[in-house]
Amino acid sequence: MGVANLWVFPDRIAVKTYRFCTMDSLTSVQAQVNVRVRLGKVLLVEDEALTREAIARFLADEGFEVCIAENGQRALDMLLGAQQGSAQQGNSHNGISQNVYQGAIAGISIVILDLTLPDMNGLDLCRTVRQRGIDLPILIVSAKSTETDRVLGLEVGADDYLTKPFGMRELVARCRALIRRSKPKTKLENACVLRFEDIVMNIDECRVYLAGKEVHLSPKEFKILELLMSQTKRVWSRDQIIDRVWGYDFIGDNKTVDVHIRWLREKLEANPSDPKYLKTVRGFGYRLG
């Protein structure tokens, strides 16, 4: 065990003195305070040790369980289960418990991802995770702060983008919001089936069919399509879609709507560049048909 004064992100937050485990033996950081309910499990992908330990400790004190990945490959191993061979009962991998690798995705609620990693670009990691069908919320934290950087992060699959330096309380608020919005919603009181031309949406079963063939959508894609199909021909602005799908407490860029619409077009349109169903009304928003 060791003791350190950790001062992270000058002028924004000073992290108090804490005791912490060395990273080689750290499976998950847990607060040494009384927390009645865990808020969720965070996978923190950060290569800079001081920042990593400070963020992990603060999140743990707020009620999160934190799993650590100091490089992109370890994060992929944890998310994709690629290290199950070294995670048999009674074994460990560099001091990391097998519990991290065996079905780790089932327990992880959110990924906090730094873009500057020693072995790969964080954007490539984010893209790979999405291509493998993993729909966990991803929050990018990066010193890259231009609009182009933020848009690129959202386009490769991130759900939110937070620029450094940032306040720890804002980080916690964003994590809570992303986890809350990713939880499956309860069934509608009046279950129904929505139809528009070749698209059929079973609200009760959360299934979508195109010309009789099931199309697999992420929860956010499903909610956006449900909104558009609920009132065909109506134009919905980005802000209206954010309010209905993400909630009024959404913290982020409304360009995330454009990203999700593009993903929907790739799944539903024969020619996504000339959409038949998901129409853009320039200067206003989107409509169906």
C-alpha positions as a Markdown table, in Angstrom:
| # | Residue | x | y | z |
|---|---|---|---|---|
| 1 | Met | 0.0 | 0.0 | 0.0 |
| 2 | Gly | 1.1 | 3.6 | -0.6 |
| 3 | Val | 0.0 | 7.1 | 0.1 |
| 4 | Ala | 0.1 | 10.0 | -2.4 |
| 5 | Asn | -1.3 | 13.4 | -2.8 |
| 6 | Leu | -2.8 | 13.5 | -6.3 |
| 7 | Trp | -3.5 | 16.8 | -7.9 |
| 8 | Val | -5.2 | 16.3 | -11.3 |
| 9 | Phe | -6.4 | 18.7 | -13.9 |
| 10 | Pro | -5.1 | 22.1 | -12.4 |
| 11 | Asp | -7.7 | 24.7 | -11.4 |
| 12 | Arg | -10.5 | 22.2 | -11.7 |
| 13 | Ile | -10.3 | 19.6 | -9.0 |
| 14 | Ala | -7.8 | 18.7 | -6.3 |
| 15 | Val | -8.0 | 15.0 | -5.4 |
| 16 | Lys | -7.5 | 14.4 | -1.7 |
| 17 | Thr | -4.9 | 12.1 | -0.1 |
| 18 | Tyr | -5.8 | 8.5 | -0.5 |
| 19 | Arg | -4.4 | 5.0 | 0.1 |
| 20 | Phe | -4.3 | 3.0 | -3.1 |
| 21 | Cys | -3.2 | -0.5 | -4.3 |
| 22 | Thr | -0.3 | -0.7 | -6.7 |
| 23 | Met | -1.6 | -1.1 | -10.3 |
| 24 | Asp | 0.1 | -4.5 | -10.8 |
| 25 | Ser | -2.1 | -6.0 | -8.1 |
| 26 | Leu | -5.2 | -3.9 | -8.7 |
| 27 | Thr | -8.2 | -5.8 | -10.1 |
| 28 | Ser | -10.8 | -3.2 | -9.3 |
| 29 | Val | -10.6 | -0.1 | -7.2 |
| 30 | Gln | -13.2 | 0.0 | -4.5 |
| 31 | Ala | -13.9 | 2.9 | -2.2 |
| 32 | Gln | -12.8 | 2.6 | 1.5 |
| 33 | Val | -15.9 | 4.4 | 2.5 |
| 34 | Asn | -19.4 | 3.1 | 3.3 |
| 35 | Val | -21.4 | 3.0 | 0.1 |
| 36 | Arg | -24.8 | 1.3 | 0.3 |
| 37 | Val | -25.3 | 0.7 | -3.5 |
| 38 | Arg | -22.8 | 0.4 | -6.3 |
| 39 | Leu | -23.7 | 2.6 | -9.2 |
| 40 | Gly | -22.2 | 0.4 | -11.8 |
| 41 | Lys | -18.9 | -1.0 | -13.1 |
| 42 | Val | -16.6 | 1.3 | -15.0 |
| 43 | Leu | -13.8 | 0.2 | -17.4 |
| 44 | Leu | -11.2 | 2.9 | -17.2 |
| 45 | Val | -8.8 | 2.9 | -20.2 |
| 46 | Glu | -6.0 | 5.3 | -19.3 |
| 47 | Asp | -2.2 | 4.9 | -19.7 |
| 48 | Glu | -1.0 | 7.8 | -17.5 |
| 49 | Ala | -0.7 | 6.3 | -14.0 |
| 50 | Leu | -1.3 | 9.4 | -11.9 |
| 51 | Thr | -4.4 | 10.4 | -13.8 |
| 52 | Arg | -5.6 | 6.8 | -13.9 |
| 53 | Glu | -5.3 | 6.3 | -10.1 |
| 54 | Ala | -7.0 | 9.7 | -9.3 |
| 55 | Ile | -10.0 | 9.0 | -11.6 |
| 56 | Ala | -10.3 | 5.5 | -10.3 |
| 57 | Arg | -10.3 | 6.6 | -6.7 |
| 58 | Phe | -12.7 | 9.4 | -7.2 |
| 59 | Leu | -15.2 | 7.2 | -9.1 |
| 60 | Ala | -14.9 | 4.5 | -6.4 |
| 61 | Asp | -15.6 | 7.0 | -3.7 |
| 62 | Glu | -18.7 | 8.0 | -5.6 |
| 63 | Gly | -20.0 | 4.5 | -5.6 |
| 64 | Phe | -18.6 | 2.9 | -8.8 |
| 65 | Glu | -16.6 | -0.2 | -9.1 |
| 66 | Val | -13.6 | 0.5 | -11.4 |
| 67 | Cys | -11.7 | -1.9 | -13.6 |
| 68 | Ile | -8.4 | -0.8 | -15.0 |
| 69 | Ala | -6.9 | -1.2 | -18.5 |
| 70 | Glu | -3.6 | 0.7 | -19.0 |
| 71 | Asn | -3.5 | 0.1 | -22.8 |
| 72 | Gly | -5.8 | -0.6 | -25.6 |
| 73 | Gln | -5.1 | -4.3 | -26.0 |
| 74 | Arg | -5.9 | -5.1 | -22.4 |
| 75 | Ala | -9.2 | -3.2 | -22.8 |
| 76 | Leu | -10.0 | -5.3 | -25.8 |
| 77 | Asp | -9.2 | -8.4 | -23.9 |
| 78 | Met | -11.5 | -7.4 | -21.1 |
| 79 | Leu | -14.4 | -6.5 | -23.4 |
| 80 | Leu | -14.1 | -9.2 | -26.0 |
| 81 | Gly | -13.1 | -12.1 | -23.6 |
| 82 | Ala | -10.0 | -12.8 | -25.7 |
| 83 | Gln | -8.0 | -13.7 | -22.5 |
| 84 | Gln | -10.3 | -16.5 | -21.3 |
| 85 | Gly | -7.5 | -19.0 | -21.8 |
| 86 | Ser | -5.5 | -17.2 | -19.1 |
| 87 | Ala | -8.5 | -16.7 | -16.9 |
| 88 | Gln | -9.2 | -20.2 | -15.8 |
| 89 | Gln | -10.2 | -20.9 | -12.2 |
| 90 | Gly | -7.3 | -20.2 | -9.9 |
| 91 | Asn | -5.2 | -18.4 | -12.5 |
| 92 | Ser | -4.4 | -14.7 | -12.9 |
| 93 | His | -2.8 | -12.6 | -15.6 |
| 94 | Asn | -0.1 | -10.2 | -14.4 |
| 95 | Gly | -2.0 | -10.0 | -11.0 |
| 96 | Ile | -5.3 | -9.2 | -12.7 |
| 97 | Ser | -8.1 | -11.6 | -11.5 |
| 98 | Gln | -9.7 | -14.0 | -13.9 |
| 99 | Asn | -13.0 | -12.3 | -13.1 |
| 100 | Val | -11.9 | -9.3 | -15.2 |
| 101 | Tyr | -11.6 | -11.5 | -18.4 |
| 102 | Gln | -14.4 | -14.0 | -18.0 |
| 103 | Gly | -17.5 | -12.4 | -19.5 |
| 104 | Ala | -16.3 | -9.0 | -18.3 |
| 105 | Ile | -18.6 | -7.2 | -20.7 |
| 106 | Ala | -21.6 | -8.6 | -18.8 |
| 107 | Gly | -20.6 | -6.6 | -15.7 |
| 108 | Ile | -19.3 | -3.4 | -17.2 |
| 109 | Ser | -21.7 | -0.5 | -17.3 |
| 110 | Ile | -19.6 | 2.1 | -19.1 |
| 111 | Val | -16.2 | 2.6 | -20.7 |
| 112 | Ile | -14.1 | 5.7 | -20.0 |
| 113 | Leu | -11.6 | 5.9 | -22.9 |
| 114 | Asp | -8.5 | 8.1 | -23.3 |
| 115 | Leu | -7.5 | 8.5 | -26.9 |
| 116 | Thr | -3.7 | 8.6 | -26.4 |
| 117 | Leu | -2.8 | 5.0 | -25.6 |
| 118 | Pro | 0.7 | 3.4 | -25.8 |
| 119 | Asp | -0.2 | 0.6 | -28.2 |
| 120 | Met | -3.1 | 1.9 | -30.3 |
| 121 | Asn | -5.2 | 5.0 | -31.1 |
| 122 | Gly | -8.3 | 5.2 | -28.8 |
| 123 | Leu | -10.5 | 6.0 | -31.9 |
| 124 | Asp | -9.4 | 2.6 | -33.4 |
| 125 | Leu | -10.3 | 0.9 | -30.2 |
| 126 | Cys | -13.7 | 2.5 | -30.1 |
| 127 | Arg | -14.3 | 1.6 | -33.7 |
| 128 | Thr | -13.3 | -2.0 | -33.1 |
| 129 | Val | -15.6 | -2.3 | -30.1 |
| 130 | Arg | -18.6 | -1.1 | -32.1 |
| 131 | Gln | -17.8 | -3.3 | -35.0 |
| 132 | Arg | -17.9 | -6.3 | -32.7 |
| 133 | Gly | -21.4 | -5.4 | -31.7 |
| 134 | Ile | -20.7 | -4.1 | -28.2 |
| 135 | Asp | -23.2 | -1.4 | -27.3 |
| 136 | Leu | -21.8 | -0.3 | -23.9 |
| 137 | Pro | -21.8 | 3.5 | -23.4 |
| 138 | Ile | -18.4 | 4.9 | -24.2 |
| 139 | Leu | -17.2 | 8.2 | -22.8 |
| 140 | Ile | -14.0 | 9.6 | -24.4 |
| 141 | Val | -11.8 | 11.8 | -22.3 |
| 142 | Ser | -9.1 | 13.6 | -24.2 |
| 143 | Ala | -7.0 | 16.7 | -24.4 |
| 144 | Lys | -7.9 | 17.0 | -28.1 |
| 145 | Ser | -10.6 | 19.6 | -27.9 |
| 146 | Thr | -11.4 | 20.9 | -31.4 |
| 147 | Glu | -14.8 | 20.4 | -32.9 |
| 148 | Thr | -13.3 | 18.0 | -35.5 |
| 149 | Asp | -11.8 | 15.9 | -32.7 |
| 150 | Arg | -15.2 | 15.7 | -30.9 |
| 151 | Val | -17.2 | 14.9 | -34.0 |
| 152 | Leu | -14.7 | 12.2 | -35.0 |
| 153 | Gly | -15.0 | 10.6 | -31.6 |
| 154 | Leu | -18.8 | 10.5 | -31.9 |
| 155 | Glu | -18.7 | 9.2 | -35.4 |
| 156 | Val | -16.6 | 6.2 | -34.6 |
| 157 | Gly | -19.1 | 5.2 | -31.9 |
| 158 | Ala | -18.5 | 7.2 | -28.7 |
| 159 | Asp | -21.6 | 8.3 | -26.8 |
| 160 | Asp | -20.1 | 11.4 | -25.2 |
| 161 | Tyr | -16.8 | 13.3 | -25.3 |
| 162 | Leu | -15.2 | 15.2 | -22.4 |
| 163 | Thr | -12.1 | 17.4 | -23.0 |
| 164 | Lys | -9.3 | 17.7 | -20.5 |
| 165 | Pro | -8.9 | 19.4 | -18.1 |
| 166 | Phe | -12.3 | 18.5 | -16.6 |
| 167 | Gly | -13.9 | 18.5 | -13.2 |
| 168 | Met | -14.3 | 15.1 | -11.5 |
| 169 | Arg | -17.9 | 15.9 | -10.5 |
| 170 | Glu | -18.7 | 16.5 | -14.2 |
| 171 | Leu | -17.1 | 13.2 | -15.1 |
| 172 | Val | -19.2 | 11.4 | -12.5 |
| 173 | Ala | -22.4 | 13.2 | -13.7 |
| 174 | Arg | -21.8 | 12.2 | -17.3 |
| 175 | Cys | -21.1 | 8.6 | -16.3 |
| 176 | Arg | -24.3 | 8.4 | -14.3 |
| 177 | Ala | -26.3 | 10.0 | -17.2 |
| 178 | Leu | -24.9 | 7.6 | -19.8 |
| 179 | Ile | -25.5 | 4.5 | -17.6 |
| 180 | Arg | -29.1 | 5.7 | -16.8 |
| 181 | Arg | -29.9 | 6.2 | -20.4 |
| 182 | Ser | -28.5 | 2.9 | -21.4 |
| 183 | Lys | -30.7 | 0.9 | -19.1 |
| 184 | Pro | -33.5 | -0.9 | -20.8 |
| 185 | Lys | -36.8 | 0.9 | -20.5 |
| 186 | Thr | -40.0 | -0.7 | -19.2 |
| 187 | Lys | -42.6 | -1.8 | -21.7 |
| 188 | Leu | -45.0 | 0.7 | -22.9 |
| 189 | Glu | -48.4 | 0.5 | -21.2 |
| 190 | Asn | -50.1 | 0.1 | -24.6 |
| 191 | Ala | -47.9 | -2.2 | -26.6 |
| 192 | Cys | -48.3 | -1.8 | -30.3 |
| 193 | Val | -46.9 | -2.5 | -33.7 |
| 194 | Leu | -45.8 | 0.5 | -35.9 |
| 195 | Arg | -45.7 | 0.1 | -39.7 |
| 196 | Phe | -44.3 | 2.3 | -42.4 |
| 197 | Glu | -44.0 | 0.9 | -45.9 |
| 198 | Asp | -41.6 | -2.1 | -45.5 |
| 199 | Ile | -40.6 | -1.3 | -41.9 |
| 200 | Val | -42.4 | -3.0 | -39.1 |
| 201 | Met | -41.6 | -2.2 | -35.5 |
| 202 | Asn | -42.9 | -4.3 | -32.6 |
| 203 | Ile | -42.6 | -2.0 | -29.6 |
| 204 | Asp | -43.5 | -4.7 | -27.0 |
| 205 | Glu | -40.8 | -7.1 | -28.2 |
| 206 | Cys | -38.3 | -4.3 | -29.2 |
| 207 | Arg | -37.9 | -5.8 | -32.7 |
| 208 | Val | -37.7 | -4.2 | -36.1 |
| 209 | Tyr | -38.3 | -5.9 | -39.5 |
| 210 | Leu | -37.4 | -4.6 | -42.9 |
| 211 | Ala | -39.3 | -6.5 | -45.7 |
| 212 | Gly | -39.9 | -9.3 | -43.4 |
| 213 | Lys | -36.2 | -9.7 | -42.3 |
| 214 | Glu | -35.3 | -8.7 | -38.7 |
| 215 | Val | -32.9 | -5.8 | -38.4 |
| 216 | His | -30.8 | -5.5 | -35.2 |
| 217 | Leu | -30.7 | -2.0 | -33.7 |
| 218 | Ser | -29.0 | -0.6 | -30.7 |
| 219 | Pro | -31.3 | 0.8 | -27.9 |
| 220 | Lys | -30.7 | 4.4 | -29.0 |
| 221 | Glu | -31.3 | 3.5 | -32.7 |
| 222 | Phe | -34.5 | 1.7 | -31.7 |
| 223 | Lys | -35.8 | 4.7 | -29.7 |
| 224 | Ile | -35.0 | 7.2 | -32.5 |
| 225 | Leu | -36.8 | 5.0 | -35.1 |
| 226 | Glu | -39.8 | 4.6 | -32.7 |
| 227 | Leu | -40.0 | 8.4 | -32.4 |
| 228 | Leu | -39.9 | 9.0 | -36.1 |
| 229 | Met | -42.5 | 6.2 | -36.8 |
| 230 | Ser | -44.8 | 7.5 | -34.1 |
| 231 | Gln | -45.6 | 10.5 | -36.3 |
| 232 | Thr | -44.6 | 10.0 | -39.8 |
| 233 | Lys | -44.0 | 13.0 | -42.0 |
| 234 | Arg | -43.4 | 15.1 | -38.8 |
| 235 | Val | -40.0 | 16.9 | -38.8 |
| 236 | Trp | -38.1 | 16.3 | -35.6 |
| 237 | Ser | -35.2 | 18.7 | -34.7 |
| 238 | Arg | -32.0 | 17.3 | -33.2 |
| 239 | Asp | -32.8 | 18.9 | -29.9 |
| 240 | Gln | -36.3 | 17.3 | -29.8 |
| 241 | Ile | -34.8 | 13.9 | -30.6 |
| 242 | Ile | -32.2 | 14.4 | -27.8 |
| 243 | Asp | -34.9 | 15.3 | -25.3 |
| 244 | Arg | -37.1 | 12.3 | -26.3 |
| 245 | Val | -34.4 | 9.7 | -26.6 |
| 246 | Trp | -31.5 | 10.8 | -24.3 |
| 247 | Gly | -33.4 | 12.9 | -21.9 |
| 248 | Tyr | -33.4 | 16.5 | -20.8 |
| 249 | Asp | -30.3 | 16.0 | -18.7 |
| 250 | Phe | -28.2 | 15.0 | -21.8 |
| 251 | Ile | -24.7 | 16.5 | -21.6 |
| 252 | Gly | -23.0 | 16.5 | -25.0 |
| 253 | Asp | -23.2 | 17.5 | -28.6 |
| 254 | Asn | -26.4 | 17.2 | -30.5 |
| 255 | Lys | -24.4 | 16.0 | -33.5 |
| 256 | Thr | -24.6 | 12.5 | -31.9 |
| 257 | Val | -28.1 | 12.5 | -33.5 |
| 258 | Asp | -26.6 | 12.7 | -36.9 |
| 259 | Val | -24.3 | 9.8 | -36.1 |
| 260 | His | -27.2 | 7.6 | -35.0 |
| 261 | Ile | -29.3 | 8.6 | -38.1 |
| 262 | Arg | -26.3 | 7.6 | -40.3 |
| 263 | Trp | -26.1 | 4.2 | -38.5 |
| 264 | Leu | -29.9 | 3.7 | -39.0 |
| 265 | Arg | -29.6 | 4.5 | -42.7 |
| 266 | Glu | -26.8 | 1.9 | -43.1 |
| 267 | Lys | -29.1 | -0.7 | -41.6 |
| 268 | Leu | -32.4 | 0.3 | -43.2 |
| 269 | Glu | -31.7 | 2.0 | -46.5 |
| 270 | Ala | -30.7 | 0.3 | -49.8 |
| 271 | Asn | -28.8 | 3.4 | -50.6 |
| 272 | Pro | -27.9 | 5.3 | -47.4 |
| 273 | Ser | -26.6 | 8.3 | -49.4 |
| 274 | Asp | -30.0 | 8.6 | -51.1 |
| 275 | Pro | -32.4 | 7.5 | -48.3 |
| 276 | Lys | -35.9 | 6.4 | -49.0 |
| 277 | Tyr | -37.1 | 6.4 | -45.4 |
| 278 | Leu | -35.0 | 8.6 | -43.1 |
| 279 | Lys | -35.1 | 12.0 | -44.7 |
| 280 | Thr | -33.1 | 15.0 | -43.8 |
| 281 | Val | -35.0 | 18.3 | -43.8 |
| 282 | Arg | -32.2 | 20.7 | -44.2 |
| 283 | Gly | -32.1 | 23.4 | -41.5 |
| 284 | Phe | -34.8 | 21.7 | -39.5 |
| 285 | Gly | -34.1 | 18.0 | -38.7 |
| 286 | Tyr | -35.3 | 14.6 | -39.7 |
| 287 | Arg | -38.5 | 12.9 | -40.7 |
| 288 | Leu | -39.7 | 9.5 | -41.8 |
| 289 | Gly | -40.8 | 9.3 | -45.5 |
